[in-house]
């Protein structure tokens, strides 16, 4: 059992590194919120606009992943590709059949979550208990960051975890504003949100690399 665990850690060390760093930053963010004193800032609108901008960029990235990709190797399309994944069958848990097309489950989930969060910015928490809402958001973000260990290889679970990941970040943001915490805390949270998205993407990329590394077939669309 111990040998199997050590071997697993060795094979997934890059994925684990991104996930653990992101989860650690989530814990630190929670501690910051718990210890911060209310200041009732006057820049809430600007902070909300910044969060909306992050969501908008997330939607663009989810719909057109090549737009914000700095690597040509990540721009997969054309024959042999389904939902910017190789259609070899090894990535069935990463793509969903939606509106008659095969789409990336992760990107689709992020887009749905971002759209829902932007709508939520206009609605607020709708009377939910602030503390309860905050910790629900923490759990959703944590689950989204660790999704590749808990999605059971199911594409719809994968999509749902990505949706809830973004919604969880919105719930945390609304809770922080409702608690009247200062601009510094909100800026720190927005920075962490960007980091969480980046870590989630990197963890996903390393998952793809792991799938391709175990495949004996030659492929022009290989993740490496």
Buried (B, 14 or more C-beta within 10 A) or exposed (E): EEEEEEEEEEEBEBBBBBBBBBBEBBEEBBEBBEEBEEEEBEEBEEBBEBBBEBBEBBBBBBEEBEEEBEEEEBEBEEEEBBBBBBBBEBBBBBBBEBEEEBBBBBBBBBBBBBBBBBEBBEEEBEEBEBEEBBBBBBBBBBBBBBBBBEBEEBBEBBBBBBBBBBBBBBBBBBBBBBBBBBBEBBBBBBEBBEBBBEBBBBBBBBBBBBBBEEEEEEEEBBBE
